[in-house]
Amino acid sequence: MKHHSIHLSPRHLCVVAAAALLSACGGGGEDTTPKRVEIRFAAVNGTQPVACGTRLPSVGTAGVAADVHDLRFYVGQLALINDKGTAVPVTLDSNAWQLTQGDEAVTLIDLEDASGKCANADNTKEMNAVVTGTVPAGTYVGLSAQMGVPETLNHSAIAGGKAPLDIAAMAWSWQSGRKFSKIEIDPVGGITTAPTSTNPHGGSANTFYVHLGSTGCAAKVDANGAAVKDPAGNPVYTCAAPNRMAFTLPAFDAGTQNVVLDIGKLFSGSNVTQDGGGPIGCMSGTTDPECPAIFSQLQIAYGAGASGLPINGGAAQQLFSARAK
């Protein structure tokens, strides 16, 4: 059998070599286009979907029926976890519900629609249940995030500020920041409140509030007593307790699953028909008798002198989970 030699010109040799090099480096056909992501949020009470106007049959240690009064929370530090275990931040789209400033980003999840018991002056018909953006090309298997506003954005201006940080109902003037969560329910039959010096027989209330936010906040000043400001012109604060809830979903597929907040678990250790003192419900104060049970579910170190940081990175939290759409 005769063997026929193939003679390639120097130019052809260069083409073949370049093709071989691209193939060896994965350059042939590899898709490097950023991936679009759409991460949807929902709320449940156990297995029951939660919405304004739909009564929840059993909430808290008293197993009382309750109605949603408000259901909003900020999500920050959102990242997808790739198959190498690296958390890759989602680059958010720019819209009225999402804000990126410098290295920080935040989205407002608004699950109230101003119907039923949510029909009050603070609420609006507009809703947002989704985070949208992009991540670099790759394989993603999980998700990590915080319920909270990043510190560099938390103390920025509210009136005239940037959306979604310009919502007065989410402002927390007594801490010069934001309510990270505004999760409120109206238990059927109301709430019995503790006796006070002005009301020795106790009183009543309609709404049990869970307002998570940073506490012990104070503005920084320089040696001359002038307010210290960041590059964007916002005053810089230090907060004794940051109180941002961390959660990680090691297995999460944005195409087939939602990120679900179980408010049944949030209230599982609380008797929402009783309030032992201070603001009704839990507003993150370090001496509020209703807060230990709530912060236990949030998995945030709580109490006078506590760090206000996630306990073990929030590893034991059960409020957020991945569930099929």
ROLO-213511 format. One line per 2 residues: their letters; for each residue x, y, z of N, C-alpha, C, O. Coordinates in steps of 0.02 Angstrom, whole numbers. Each point is the difference from the previous one (the first is absolute). Example, Ala and Ser with C-alpha at 12.3 -4.5 7.8 and 13.67 -1.06 7.14 Angstrom:
# residues 2
AS) 660:-284:390:-45:59:0:45:60:0:52:-1:33; -70:54:-69:42:59:3:-39:55:37:25:55:8
//
This chain:
# residues 325
MK) 43:-59:0:-43:59:0:44:61:0:48:5:38; -65:42:-82:39:61:-4:-27:51:50:-60:7:9
HH) 105:28:22:-19:53:47:12:67:-35:53:13:-28; -105:28:30:4:65:-34:16:53:52:-35:6:50
SI) 86:32:-62:18:53:46:-41:62:-16:-14:16:-57; -6:20:112:-37:63:-8:46:56:20:26:1:56
HL) -15:44:-100:46:55:12:-41:64:14:-40:21:-42; 51:9:100:-35:61:19:48:59:-5:59:-4:18
SP) -85:58:-43:40:61:-3:8:27:70:-38:-18:44; 87:60:-32:9:32:66:-64:34:24:-15:-1:59
RH) -21:32:-105:-62:35:19:-51:-50:27:-33:13:50; 26:-71:-85:-48:-51:22:22:-30:66:-43:-14:42
LC) 107:5:-32:25:-26:63:-20:45:58:-17:-24:54; 20:90:-64:-18:48:52:-73:-6:18:-19:4:58
VV) -24:-14:-111:-72:-6:12:-15:-63:41:-39:3:47; 71:-59:-65:-11:-63:36:24:6:72:-34:-23:46
AA) 91:54:-36:27:7:68:-45:44:42:-12:-15:59; -14:68:-87:-44:45:37:-64:-36:19:-25:8:56
AA) -2:-48:-101:-61:-37:14:11:-50:56:-42:-9:44; 100:-25:-47:16:-49:53:6:34:68:-22:-26:50
LL) 53:85:-50:9:36:63:-67:22:28:-12:-7:60; -33:32:-101:-66:20:23:-38:-59:28:-34:5:51
SA) 39:-63:-85:-34:-60:23:26:-22:68:-38:-18:44; 105:20:-35:30:-21:62:-19:46:57:-6:-23:57
CG) -5:87:-70:-16:49:52:-75:6:10:-23:41:41; -16:-80:-77:-73:5:7:-28:59:-38:-58:18:11
GG) 96:11:-56:-23:59:-35:-48:-16:-57:-35:44:-23; 34:-106:2:-44:-18:-55:-71:-10:23:-15:-52:29
GE) -29:100:-41:-71:-7:15:-19:14:72:-59:-7:17; 105:27:26:-18:14:70:-41:63:4:20:52:-28
DT) -77:-55:63:-44:57:6:21:42:60:-3:-23:57; 23:85:-70:21:44:54:-51:56:11:13:48:36
TP) -72:-55:-67:-52:51:8:-27:0:71:-16:-53:27; 11:112:6:-29:2:67:-70:-31:0:-38:6:-48
KR) 22:-40:103:-64:-34:5:-52:46:32:13:31:51; -72:-28:-82:-56:36:31:-26:-40:58:-6:-61:-4
VE) -11:95:60:-30:-34:57:-62:37:21:-3:62:-2; -47:-100:23:-62:27:27:-17:-42:61:-19:-58:-6
IR) 27:88:64:-9:-37:63:-64:24:32:-7:58:20; -41:-103:-15:-66:18:26:-7:-17:74:25:-51:23
FA) -59:95:13:-13:-9:71:-75:-11:12:-42:24:-39; 27:-60:92:-69:-12:20:-2:-7:75:52:-6:33
AV) -112:8:-4:-9:-10:72:-51:-54:12:-49:-7:-37; 60:-31:90:-46:-54:19:-9:1:76:39:30:37
NG) -91:-64:-16:-9:-17:71:-3:-76:3:-53:-30:-5; 112:0:12:3:-73:-7:-4:-19:-74:47:11:-38
TQ) -104:-39:19:-10:-18:-70:-49:48:-34:-10:-4:-61; -22:48:99:-50:45:-27:32:63:-29:38:33:36
PV) -53:-15:-99:25:64:-26:-27:58:41:-57:-1:23; 98:52:-14:-19:58:40:-12:59:-46:40:13:-45
AC) -96:21:56:-16:60:-39:-48:43:40:-36:-24:43; 37:88:-59:-49:45:31:-70:-24:-20:-12:-21:-57
GT) -34:24:104:-69:-20:-13:-13:-74:8:-58:-22:-7; 110:-18:21:-9:-72:12:17:-15:73:58:9:20
RL) -107:-31:19:11:-11:71:44:-61:12:-9:-53:-31; 56:60:77:44:-55:20:-34:-37:57:-20:32:49
PS) 12:-98:-52:-41:-36:49:32:-10:68:-36:-6:49; 102:4:-45:31:-16:64:70:30:2:44:-20:-38
VG) -34:69:83:63:36:3:24:2:73:-39:13:45; 103:-27:-35:31:8:66:-20:-54:49:-35:-48:-17
TA) 59:57:79:-11:-51:52:-73:-6:20:-21:-52:25; -19:106:-36:-71:-3:16:-42:-30:-56:-60:-11:9
GV) 91:-1:-67:-36:-29:-56:-59:42:-23:-52:-26:-18; 61:92:20:-55:46:-15:-2:15:-75:52:2:-33
AA) -112:9:8:-6:23:-69:24:73:-5:-6:38:48; 32:-20:-105:28:67:-8:-3:22:-73:-3:-41:-45
DV) 3:107:36:1:29:-67:65:39:-10:26:31:47; 0:-33:-108:60:38:-15:-17:74:-2:-50:21:-29
HD) 91:20:62:-8:72:2:51:35:-44:-14:53:-30; 74:-82:25:53:26:-44:51:-55:-9:9:-42:44
LR) 25:41:-102:49:-53:-13:50:24:-52:-8:-10:-60; 60:43:86:53:27:-42:67:-11:34:5:0:61
FY) 47:-10:-101:67:-6:28:52:14:-55:-11:-12:-59; 68:38:82:56:13:-45:45:-61:-3:12:-34:50
VG) 14:21:-110:49:-53:-11:64:31:-25:1:35:-51; 54:-48:87:65:25:-20:51:-56:-6:-14:-57:20
QL) 72:73:-49:55:-49:-6:-21:-64:-37:24:-54:17; -69:61:-65:-25:-60:-35:53:-28:-47:29:37:-41
AL) -16:-101:47:50:-34:-41:-23:-70:-17:-38:-30:38; 59:5:-95:-10:-70:-17:65:-38:14:55:26:-11
IN) -61:-86:35:58:-41:18:14:-47:-59:-43:-39:-20; 104:42:-7:16:-42:-57:22:-70:21:4:-15:60
DK) 10:-27:-109:16:-70:14:69:-9:32:20:-55:16; 16:110:-8:64:-2:36:-7:25:72:48:4:37
GT) -110:14:-19:-13:23:68:11:74:10:0:24:57; 10:14:-111:12:72:4:-65:38:-6:-40:-13:-46
AV) 28:61:91:-58:43:-4:14:57:-50:46:39:11; -85:-36:-64:11:49:-54:-56:52:4:-58:-18:-12
PV) 73:80:27:-53:51:6:-40:7:-65:27:-3:-55; -93:12:63:-44:13:-57:5:75:-16:-9:42:44
TL) 23:-27:-107:-1:69:-23:-72:19:-15:-29:-24:-47; 1:68:88:-71:16:-4:-16:44:-60:39:43:-19
DS) -99:-55:-10:-27:47:-48:-17:65:37:-11:0:60; 9:54:-97:-18:65:30:-75:11:-10:-23:6:-57
NA) -14:-3:112:-71:16:-3:-23:28:67:40:10:45; -104:3:-39:-27:34:60:4:-43:63:-7:26:55
WQ) 18:-91:-63:2:-45:58:71:-20:20:11:-31:52; 38:50:-94:69:-23:11:48:58:-5:-10:46:-40
LT) 62:-48:80:50:54:-1:70:-30:8:11:-43:43; 34:65:-85:71:-17:7:38:66:8:-8:46:-39
QG) 50:-44:90:41:58:12:69:-23:24:6:-28:54; 44:40:-95:66:-25:16:0:-76:1:-23:-32:-48
DE) 48:3:102:3:-73:5:-62:-29:34:-3:-61:11; -46:102:6:-58:-24:37:-62:2:-44:-7:42:-44
AV) -39:-88:59:-62:-3:-38:-56:-24:46:11:-37:47; -73:59:-62:-57:-17:42:-63:-2:-43:-6:38:-49
TL) -40:-82:68:-65:-6:-34:-55:1:53:8:-30:54; -63:64:-68:-58:-3:45:-48:-53:-26:-24:5:-57
ID) 10:-54:98:-52:-50:-15:-64:24:35:-1:7:61; -50:6:-100:-63:27:25:-56:-49:-17:-21:-5:-58
LE) -3:-31:109:-51:-52:-11:-68:22:25:-45:-42:7; 36:106:7:-66:26:19:-30:38:-58:37:29:-41
DA) -104:-29:37:-32:33:-57:-56:48:22:-43:19:-40; 44:2:104:-48:48:27:-72:-25:-1:-47:39:-2
SG) 39:-105:3:-68:-28:4:-11:-32:69:48:-10:37; -110:-5:-21:-15:-30:65:26:43:57:-9:61:-1
KC) 40:-92:51:28:37:57:62:40:-19:24:40:39; 2:-51:-100:56:39:-25:-22:68:-27:41:40:-21
AN) -107:-28:21:-26:63:-26:9:54:52:-46:16:37; 107:12:-35:13:55:47:45:51:-35:25:-12:-55
AD) -17:69:87:34:57:-32:72:-15:-19:26:32:-46; 7:-79:81:70:-14:-14:10:-43:-62:55:-1:-28
NT) -107:-34:6:9:-52:-51:-21:24:-69:-34:50:-8; 56:-88:-42:-14:18:-70:-22:-63:-38:15:-56:20
KE) -49:67:-76:-22:-57:-41:59:-31:-38:-1:-60:-16; 53:100:3:57:-26:-38:37:-52:41:9:8:60
MN) 12:-61:-93:36:-54:33:64:-16:-38:7:16:-59; 39:-49:94:60:-25:-33:22:-64:35:15:1:59
AV) -12:-56:-97:19:-64:29:61:-30:-34:14:-59:7; 24:101:-43:54:-29:-40:63:43:3:-4:62:4
VT) 61:-95:-5:65:32:-10:24:-20:-69:2:-59:-17; 17:108:-24:24:-15:-67:70:29:-10:18:51:29
GT) 21:-85:-71:67:23:-14:38:-52:-40:-29:-41:-36; 95:43:42:44:-46:-36:55:-26:45:18:31:50
VP) 9:-89:-69:61:-27:30:45:-23:-57:-25:-14:-55; 90:9:66:44:-25:-52:-20:-71:-21:-32:-36:38
AG) 51:17:-99:-14:-68:-24:28:-50:50:54:9:28; -90:-63:-17:22:-51:47:-57:-44:21:-56:7:-23
TY) 72:-53:68:-50:-45:28:-13:20:72:46:4:40; -109:8:-23:-18:24:66:-46:-49:35:-47:-27:-30
VG) 60:16:93:-35:-53:36:-34:25:64:-41:-37:28; 55:98:-5:-28:24:63:-7:75:1:12:34:-50
LS) -32:-8:108:-13:72:7:18:22:71:-8:-38:48; 32:99:-41:10:30:65:-22:73:-2:3:32:-52
AQ) -26:-6:110:-25:68:2:-8:22:72:12:-39:47; -31:101:-38:-17:27:65:-70:32:-4:-19:27:-52
MG) -18:-31:108:-59:42:6:23:63:36:10:0:61; -2:54:-100:25:61:28:27:46:-54:8:-19:-58
VP) 5:81:78:30:50:-44:74:6:17:17:9:58; 27:-14:-108:72:7:15:14:65:38:-33:50:-11
ET) 82:-52:55:15:57:44:13:64:-39:-21:54:21; 57:-59:-77:17:60:-37:-61:33:-32:4:57:-22
LN) -60:-93:18:-62:28:-29:-52:14:53:-48:38:-12; 55:-67:70:-53:1:50:-17:70:25:-58:14:16
HS) 108:30:-11:-11:65:31:-3:57:-51:8:58:18; -19:-75:-81:-5:50:-52:-67:36:6:-44:-21:37
AI) 36:75:-75:-61:41:4:-61:-41:-21:4:-41:-46; -59:54:79:-63:-33:-16:-42:46:-44:-15:-16:-58
AG) -3:74:84:-36:49:-41:47:24:-56:53:28:13; -74:-38:-75:41:19:-56:57:-48:-15:42:14:-43
GK) -41:-71:79:53:-49:-10:-13:-44:-60:-47:11:-39; 89:-61:31:-5:-45:-57:-46:-59:15:4:-29:54
AP) -46:12:-103:-43:-59:7:44:-62:1:50:-2:-36; -67:-50:75:-60:-6:42:11:20:73:-34:-24:45
LD) 83:69:-33:15:22:68:-35:65:18:15:30:52; -61:-8:-94:-35:63:10:-71:-10:26:-41:46:-3
IA) 25:-105:28:-68:-16:21:-8:18:74:32:-31:43; -74:79:-29:-8:24:69:-22:-55:47:20:0:58
AM) -62:-46:-81:-24:-54:43:55:-46:23:-8:-35:50; 64:33:-86:56:-43:19:54:39:37:52:-28:18
AW) -64:92:-6:49:41:36:-6:-14:75:-53:-18:25; 110:25:10:2:-13:71:37:58:33:59:-4:15
SW) -96:58:-5:32:63:20:35:-6:67:50:34:11; -75:-75:34:30:-3:67:69:-34:-2:38:6:48
QS) -22:-41:-102:66:-29:-8:36:29:-61:54:-24:-19; -84:76:-11:31:33:-59:18:-50:-54:55:3:-29
GR) -100:-50:15:12:-50:-51:-65:-26:-29:-49:37:-4; 49:-100:-14:-59:-32:-29:-25:-58:43:38:-31:37
KF) -103:18:-44:-25:-65:23:21:-51:-53:-20:5:-58; 59:-54:78:19:-52:-47:-60:-44:-17:-6:-24:-57
SK) -38:15:106:-61:-38:-13:-58:38:30:7:35:51; -64:-41:-82:-63:27:25:-51:-57:-7:-40:0:-46
IE) 45:-46:92:-43:-60:-1:-50:8:57:19:-3:59; -82:12:-76:-51:17:50:-62:-43:-10:-21:-12:-57
ID) -8:-10:113:-62:-39:-3:-50:26:51:19:27:51; -82:-37:-67:-55:18:46:-32:-65:25:-39:-30:-37
PV) 55:8:98:-32:-60:26:-74:12:13:-19:53:25; -22:-101:-41:-72:6:12:-11:4:76:26:-41:37
GG) -65:89:-16:-11:10:71:46:52:31:-9:19:57; 60:3:-95:45:52:23:54:-23:46:10:-60:10
IT) 26:108:19:59:-13:42:-12:33:69:-20:58:3; 31:-95:50:-3:27:67:69:27:18:50:-36:-4
TA) -47:99:25:64:31:15:11:5:75:-47:-2:39; 110:8:-20:19:-1:71:-22:64:35:-6:52:-31
PT) -6:-56:97:-16:60:38:58:50:-3:58:-18:-4; -75:81:7:49:54:1:-19:48:56:-52:-7:31
ST) 96:56:-19:-14:48:53:-62:42:-16:-35:22:46; 22:-13:-110:-60:39:-19:-60:-44:-14:-56:25:-5
NP) 67:-90:0:-55:-47:-13:12:-63:41:21:-51:-27; -34:55:93:18:-55:45:-36:-66:-13:20:-52:24
HG) -74:55:-63:-38:-62:-14:19:-30:-68:-30:-48:-23; 79:78:-9:19:-24:-66:-47:28:-53:-48:34:16
GS) 64:-50:-77:-41:26:-55:-6:-50:-56:5:-60:10; -16:85:-70:-8:-44:-57:30:33:-62:9:61:-2
AN) 6:-102:-47:27:24:-64:-23:-48:-54:-24:-55:14; 31:77:-75:-24:-40:-57:55:-36:-38:-11:-54:-28
TF) 72:85:26:52:-24:-46:63:-20:38:24:37:43; 2:-96:-59:63:-25:27:53:13:-53:-3:-26:-55
YV) 53:68:74:50:23:-48:65:-38:8:22:-15:55; 10:-1:-112:69:-22:-1:38:48:-45:-2:-5:-62
HL) 37:52:94:41:49:-36:73:-15:17:23:15:55; 12:-44:-102:71:-14:9:40:59:-25:-15:28:-53
GS) 66:-9:90:43:54:-22:60:7:46:1:-28:55; 49:65:-77:59:12:41:-19:45:59:-40:46:-6
TG) 69:-61:64:-13:40:60:65:24:32:54:-22:-18; -62:69:65:59:31:32:41:39:-50:61:-1:2
CA) -95:37:-47:34:36:-54:15:72:21:-42:33:30; 102:-10:-47:20:68:15:42:27:-57:40:-37:-30
AK) -50:101:14:39:31:-55:72:11:22:13:20:57; 33:-33:-102:71:13:13:15:74:-8:-28:34:-44
VD) 72:-8:86:22:69:-6:76:2:1:32:-44:28; -4:96:-59:73:6:0:23:38:62:-39:15:45
AN) 103:0:-43:29:31:60:-29:69:13:3:25:56; -32:6:-107:-30:66:8:-75:-3:13:-34:51:5
GA) 8:-113:1:-71:-9:14:-44:3:-62:-61:-1:6; 91:3:-65:-38:1:-62:-18:-72:-21:39:-46:12
AV) -96:39:-42:-23:-66:-22:47:-29:-53:18:35:-48; 1:-97:56:40:-35:-50:-47:-25:-55:-52:-29:14
KD) 71:40:-77:-42:-21:-56:38:-46:-47:62:5:-6; -99:-49:-27:31:-45:-49:8:36:-66:-22:57:-7
PA) 54:-89:-44:11:33:-64:-64:24:-34:1:46:-41; -58:-78:58:-64:21:-30:-33:57:38:-53:24:-19
GN) 85:-2:74:-27:55:38:-47:-20:55:-31:43:31; 24:-108:-18:-44:-24:53:37:-1:67:59:-16:2
PV) -93:32:53:33:-6:65:18:-72:15:-36:-46:-18; 93:37:51:24:-66:18:-21:-16:71:9:41:46
YT) -39:-100:-36:-23:-21:66:37:-62:22:27:-38:-41; -25:29:106:20:-65:27:-60:-26:39:-34:37:35
CA) 21:-102:-40:-57:-31:33:24:-57:44:38:-43:-23; -60:43:85:22:-52:46:-23:-69:-22:36:-49:9
AP) -96:45:-37:-27:-64:-23:-22:7:-73:-52:30:-13; 90:-57:-35:-19:6:-71:-66:-33:-17:-40:27:-37
NR) 28:-87:65:-64:-36:-7:-20:-15:-72:-59:5:-18; 107:-23:-23:-16:-23:-68:-2:-77:1:48:-32:19
MA) -105:5:-39:-8:-73:1:34:-31:-61:-14:20:-57; 57:-69:67:33:-35:-55:-35:-67:-13:-21:-34:47
FT) 14:17:-111:-26:-67:-16:34:-26:-63:15:37:-46; -5:-102:47:31:-35:-57:-43:-60:-18:-22:-37:43
LP) 10:29:-108:-35:-58:-26:50:-40:-41:12:17:-58; 18:-69:87:53:-36:-36:-23:-31:-66:40:-8:-46
AF) -104:-10:42:-28:-27:-61:-57:44:-23:-52:3:32; 63:32:-87:-52:46:-25:6:5:-75:55:9:-27
DA) -113:-14:-7:-4:6:-73:-52:54:-15:-60:-10:9; 84:68:-32:-45:56:-13:-51:-15:-54:-53:31:-2
GT) 67:-79:-41:-47:-17:-53:-60:-40:24:-53:4:-30; 61:-41:84:-54:-44:23:-23:14:71:-50:-28:22
QN) 86:72:14:-16:11:71:-7:74:17:30:43:-32; -70:-30:82:-4:66:31:39:1:65:12:-53:30
VV) 7:113:-8:25:10:68:-61:17:43:-34:49:-13; 21:-91:63:-63:5:38:15:20:72:42:-30:33
LD) -78:81:-9:2:20:70:-59:-30:37:-58:11:-19; 71:-50:71:-53:-32:39:-13:42:62:36:-4:49
IG) -90:45:-52:-15:42:58:-30:-41:56:-2:22:58; -22:-82:-74:-22:-45:53:58:-17:46:-8:-2:61
KL) 67:-10:-90:59:-14:41:23:63:37:23:-4:57; -29:62:-90:21:62:33:-38:10:66:30:21:50
FS) -94:-37:-50:-42:10:60:-8:-63:42:-39:-1:48; 75:-52:-65:-13:-65:32:13:0:75:-30:-41:35
GS) 74:84:-11:14:2:72:-33:58:35:15:13:58; -61:21:-91:-30:61:26:-75:-10:11:-35:-30:-41
NV) 11:56:98:-72:6:12:-21:68:-26:9:50:35; -36:-48:-95:-14:65:-33:-63:32:27:-20:53:-25
TQ) -12:-83:75:-59:30:31:19:37:64:-43:31:32; 107:-33:-13:23:31:63:62:43:-15:42:-19:-40
DG) -37:76:74:60:41:-4:21:20:70:-40:29:38; 102:-45:-21:24:9:69:29:68:15:21:12:57
GG) -17:33:-105:27:67:13:40:26:-58:19:-37:-45; -7:103:47:36:32:-55:-45:6:-61:-61:-8:6
PI) 91:22:-64:-40:3:-62:-36:-67:-11:25:-53:18; -84:56:-48:-38:-61:-13:38:-45:-48:24:23:-52
GC) -18:-87:69:40:-45:-40:74:9:13:19:16:56; 21:-25:-108:73:7:7:25:52:-49:-6:-9:-61
MS) 34:63:87:31:51:-42:75:4:12:30:53:-6; -1:-110:22:73:-9:5:32:31:61:61:-2:6
GT) -100:31:39:28:28:62:31:-55:43:-27:-55:3; 82:70:30:37:-52:36:-32:-22:65:24:-47:31
TD) -77:81:-9:-34:-20:62:-73:-19:-13:-39:-8:48; 20:2:-110:-70:-15:-17:-15:-73:14:34:-44:-27
PE) -84:29:70:-12:-70:18:-24:-44:-58:2:-61:5; -26:92:-59:-22:-40:-57:56:-16:-49:-9:-40:-46
CP) 67:72:54:53:-8:-49:42:-64:6:22:-26:-52; -10:-2:112:41:-61:2:-26:-56:-44:39:-33:-35
AI) -105:22:35:-28:-54:-41:8:15:-75:15:-45:-39; -25:108:21:6:20:-70:72:-5:-24:14:-27:-53
FS) 33:53:93:70:-1:-19:29:-71:0:48:-15:-36; -77:-29:76:20:-71:-3:-15:-29:-69:39:-38:-27
QL) -97:56:-1:-17:-24:-67:42:35:-54:17:-30:-50; -1:93:62:43:36:-48:72:-23:3:39:12:-46
QI) -21:-46:101:69:-23:12:49:59:0:52:-1:-34; -71:52:73:43:58:11:14:5:75:-46:-6:40
AY) 109:17:-22:19:7:70:-36:60:29:7:56:-25; -46:-67:79:-45:52:25:11:14:74:19:-45:38
GA) -30:107:-19:0:19:70:50:55:14:40:18:-42; -44:10:103:46:54:20:72:-25:-5:17:-50:31
GA) 23:85:-69:70:-19:-8:13:-53:-52:58:-15:-15; -111:-14:-14:9:-50:-53:24:33:-64:-9:60:-10
SG) 39:-100:-33:32:27:-61:-50:21:-53:16:42:-42; -77:-70:42:-47:14:-53:20:-31:-67:-25:20:-52
LP) 71:-69:54:23:-33:-61:-34:-68:-7:-25:-27:49; 23:1:-111:-30:-67:-9:37:-52:41:61:0:5
IN) -99:-46:25:28:-54:40:26:-54:-48:-38:-29:-39; 104:17:42:31:-50:-43:-19:11:-74:-14:-46:-37
GG) 15:110:18:-16:17:-69:-71:-14:-20:-16:-3:-59; -28:-7:109:-70:-16:-15:-11:-72:-21:-51:-16:-30
AA) 98:-27:47:-3:-70:-24:-62:-37:22:-25:-44:-35; -2:62:94:-58:-37:27:-67:32:-16:-52:-24:22
QQ) 52:79:-61:-63:34:-14:-46:-45:-41:23:-40:-41; -88:46:53:-49:-39:-37:-55:43:-30:-49:-25:-26
LF) 57:91:29:-51:45:-27:-2:0:-75:-53:1:-30; 112:-1:-2:4:1:-73:19:-69:-25:44:-33:27
SA) -78:11:-79:15:-65:-31:-14:4:-75:-29:48:-24; 51:-99:-11:-13:-6:-72:-59:-48:-9:1:-56:24
RA) -53:78:-60:-58:-42:-13:-19:4:-73:10:51:-33; -38:-104:7:-20:-3:-70:-50:54:-16:-45:15:40
K) 51:14:-99:-46:52:-23:-69:-30:-11:-46:36:-19
//
